[in-house]
Amino acid sequence: MTTPSRALGVAFSDARDASHGAGVVVRADGTPDGFAFARCTVGGTDATDAVIDCWRTLAREDVRHVVCAGVAPAWFNLLDLDELAETLDRPVYAVSYEASPGLEPALRDAFDGEALADRLAAYRSLPPRVPVGDPDPDSDRPRFVRAVGIEPERAAAAIRGLTRDGFRRCEPLRIAALAASAHREAATAE
């Protein structure tokens, strides 16, 4: 599979009550080509809306894929990948970097009642994680992807194509994480 000509990378950086998101359009050669910012609530349920806000702010029909840094930004403010793929009409995938038994134990520790039920339903609706590259989850640098609107193997190939030599994060997520952190620092310094 060829690398998408442009991908929107989205990452979040948490402050106490708000998480500051950055959406960055990145060309296949790694060049940033547009930025948008949004906020969501730490511990809330509005992270999906924040990604959609970044998409709408950018209004970039040339973006081919949307890449998210994980599925649980802002202290378990779970992303709905199906809703994102449907709303944005693009393949959407989330990349994570740790082998784990999943989020259910942590969700059960952090929430109860309806808040827990809603998050468990959202989490269980996600597609399974598949390894990107080295299929050994015990590797010292594992990467995993959850994909909607694209075969997981094609999403993994796109991630590998968007990752510069020597880096673990693909460029859309690496740059989005830097922008989200700068956005948080600027917003909390006010």
C-alpha positions as CSV (number, residue, x, y, z in Angstrom):
1,M,0.0,0.0,0.0
2,T,1.2,3.5,-0.7
3,T,1.4,6.1,2.1
4,P,-1.6,8.4,2.1
5,S,-0.8,11.8,0.4
6,R,-2.0,13.6,3.5
7,A,-3.1,12.4,6.9
8,L,-4.6,14.2,9.8
9,G,-2.9,13.3,13.1
10,V,-4.7,14.0,16.3
11,A,-3.2,14.0,19.8
12,F,-4.2,15.4,23.2
13,S,-2.3,16.9,26.1
14,D,-4.1,17.0,29.5
15,A,-4.3,19.8,31.9
16,R,-6.3,19.5,35.2
17,D,-9.8,19.9,33.8
18,A,-9.3,20.2,30.0
19,S,-7.4,18.3,27.5
20,H,-5.9,20.3,24.6
21,G,-6.1,18.6,21.3
22,A,-4.2,19.3,18.1
23,G,-5.0,18.1,14.6
24,V,-2.1,18.3,12.2
25,V,-2.3,17.7,8.5
26,V,0.9,16.0,7.4
27,R,2.0,15.3,3.8
28,A,3.5,11.9,2.9
29,D,7.0,13.4,3.0
30,G,6.4,14.4,6.7
31,T,5.8,18.1,6.1
32,P,3.1,19.7,8.3
33,D,0.5,21.3,6.1
34,G,-2.1,22.7,8.5
35,F,-3.0,22.9,12.2
36,A,-6.2,23.0,14.2
37,F,-6.9,23.0,17.9
38,A,-9.8,21.8,20.2
39,R,-10.5,21.0,23.8
40,C,-12.3,18.2,25.6
41,T,-13.1,17.5,29.2
42,V,-10.7,15.4,31.3
43,G,-12.8,12.4,32.3
44,G,-15.6,13.4,30.0
45,T,-17.2,12.0,26.9
46,D,-16.5,14.7,24.3
47,A,-13.1,13.6,22.8
48,T,-14.8,12.4,19.6
49,D,-16.4,15.8,19.2
50,A,-13.0,17.5,19.6
51,V,-11.5,15.4,16.8
52,I,-14.5,16.3,14.6
53,D,-14.0,20.0,15.5
54,C,-10.3,19.8,14.3
55,W,-11.5,18.2,11.1
56,R,-14.1,20.8,10.5
57,T,-11.8,23.7,11.3
58,L,-9.2,22.5,8.8
59,A,-11.8,21.7,6.1
60,R,-9.3,19.7,4.1
61,E,-10.8,17.4,1.6
62,D,-7.4,16.3,0.5
63,V,-6.8,14.5,3.8
64,R,-7.0,10.7,3.1
65,H,-6.6,9.2,6.5
66,V,-7.2,10.2,10.1
67,V,-4.7,8.9,12.7
68,C,-5.4,9.2,16.4
69,A,-3.0,8.9,19.3
70,G,-4.8,6.1,21.2
71,V,-8.5,5.6,22.0
72,A,-8.6,7.0,25.5
73,P,-7.3,10.5,25.7
74,A,-8.2,12.9,28.5
75,W,-8.4,10.2,31.3
76,F,-10.7,7.7,29.5
77,N,-12.6,10.2,27.3
78,L,-13.0,7.4,24.8
79,L,-12.9,8.0,21.1
80,D,-15.7,6.5,18.9
81,L,-13.8,5.4,15.9
82,D,-16.9,4.3,14.0
83,E,-18.5,7.7,14.5
84,L,-15.3,9.4,13.4
85,A,-15.1,7.3,10.2
86,E,-18.7,7.9,9.4
87,T,-18.7,11.6,10.1
88,L,-15.4,12.3,8.4
89,D,-15.9,9.9,5.5
90,R,-12.3,8.7,5.8
91,P,-10.5,5.7,7.2
92,V,-9.7,6.3,10.9
93,Y,-7.2,4.4,13.0
94,A,-5.8,4.8,16.5
95,V,-2.2,3.9,17.4
96,S,-1.1,2.7,20.8
97,Y,2.3,1.8,22.1
98,E,1.9,-0.7,25.0
99,A,1.0,-4.3,25.2
100,S,-1.8,-4.5,27.8
101,P,-4.7,-6.6,28.9
102,G,-7.0,-3.8,27.8
103,L,-8.7,-0.9,29.4
104,E,-11.6,-2.7,31.2
105,P,-9.8,-3.2,34.5
106,A,-8.7,0.5,34.6
107,L,-12.2,1.7,33.6
108,R,-13.7,-0.4,36.4
109,D,-11.3,1.1,38.9
110,A,-12.0,4.7,37.8
111,F,-15.8,4.7,37.2
112,D,-19.0,3.1,38.3
113,G,-22.7,3.1,37.5
114,E,-23.8,4.7,34.2
115,A,-20.4,6.4,33.6
116,L,-18.8,2.9,33.7
117,A,-21.5,1.3,31.6
118,D,-21.2,4.0,28.9
119,R,-17.4,3.7,28.8
120,L,-17.5,-0.1,28.7
121,A,-19.9,0.0,25.8
122,A,-17.7,2.5,23.9
123,Y,-14.6,0.5,24.6
124,R,-16.2,-2.8,23.6
125,S,-17.4,-1.3,20.3
126,L,-13.8,-0.6,19.2
127,P,-12.1,-2.9,16.7
128,P,-9.4,-5.2,18.0
129,R,-5.8,-4.0,18.2
130,V,-3.3,-5.5,15.7
131,P,0.5,-5.2,15.8
132,V,2.2,-2.7,13.5
133,G,5.4,-4.3,12.2
134,D,7.0,-6.7,14.6
135,P,4.2,-9.0,15.7
136,D,5.9,-9.8,19.0
137,P,3.9,-7.9,21.7
138,D,6.9,-8.3,24.0
139,S,9.1,-6.3,21.7
140,D,10.7,-3.3,23.5
141,R,9.0,-0.9,21.1
142,P,5.6,-2.4,20.2
143,R,3.0,-0.5,18.2
144,F,-0.7,-1.4,17.7
145,V,-3.5,-0.1,15.6
146,R,-7.3,-0.2,15.7
147,A,-8.8,0.6,12.3
148,V,-12.2,1.5,10.9
149,G,-12.9,2.0,7.2
150,I,-9.6,0.3,6.3
151,E,-8.1,-3.1,6.7
152,P,-5.9,-3.2,9.8
153,E,-3.0,-4.5,7.7
154,R,-3.3,-1.5,5.3
155,A,-3.5,0.9,8.3
156,A,-0.4,-0.7,9.7
157,A,1.4,-0.3,6.3
158,A,0.3,3.4,6.3
159,I,1.7,3.9,9.8
160,R,5.0,2.3,8.8
161,G,5.1,4.5,5.7
162,L,4.5,7.7,7.7
163,T,7.2,6.8,10.3
164,R,10.6,8.3,9.9
165,D,13.6,6.0,10.5
166,G,14.6,6.0,14.1
167,F,11.2,7.2,15.4
168,R,8.5,5.2,17.0
169,R,5.6,7.5,16.3
170,C,4.4,8.2,12.8
171,E,4.9,11.9,11.8
172,P,1.2,12.9,12.0
173,L,1.1,11.8,15.6
174,R,4.6,13.0,16.6
175,I,3.9,16.5,15.3
176,A,0.3,16.5,16.7
177,A,1.6,15.5,20.2
178,L,4.1,18.4,20.1
179,A,1.4,20.8,19.0
180,A,-1.1,19.6,21.6
181,S,1.5,20.0,24.4
182,A,2.4,23.6,23.2
183,H,-1.4,24.4,23.0
184,R,-1.8,23.2,26.6
185,E,1.1,25.1,27.8
186,A,-0.1,28.3,26.1
187,A,-3.7,27.9,27.3
188,T,-2.7,27.2,30.9
189,A,-0.2,30.1,31.1
190,E,-3.0,32.6,30.6
